[in-house]
């Protein structure tokens, strides 16, 4: 066991990776929001991460093997971040965290609809989503049949439907 860790307990070691305030939020935004550039992560976070904290956490997540960084072929001054297999396999954990939060915490309807759909879809939906992420971030071939709606697109559509319904109710 390395002296860098408080103990070899798997829960402790996991908390050493994800126990800070921002790492899971960054991974959430990449997984569910499809954000892959620094500016997208900085400006797209509802929680308002500072740029120096974002830069530090991205560096740390790369050091831990959860992200990779490459030059963006579409823009010379931009980098594109990609999830690794290690990060992609967090989808079931994120789904379970969302399910727990929906039961025990004061969530908003529009921000919890995705967690509800992931909970209801269970492992088959999580597997499809991980397949989609492997294709997007690792270049793996899709296992799902062509024409199958993407999971992220389904989650986004559900969110947008709730937001539209709330706006309509507020206006009417």
Order of alpha helices (4+ residues) and beta strands (2+ residues): alpha-alpha-alpha-alpha-beta-beta-alpha-alpha-alpha-alpha
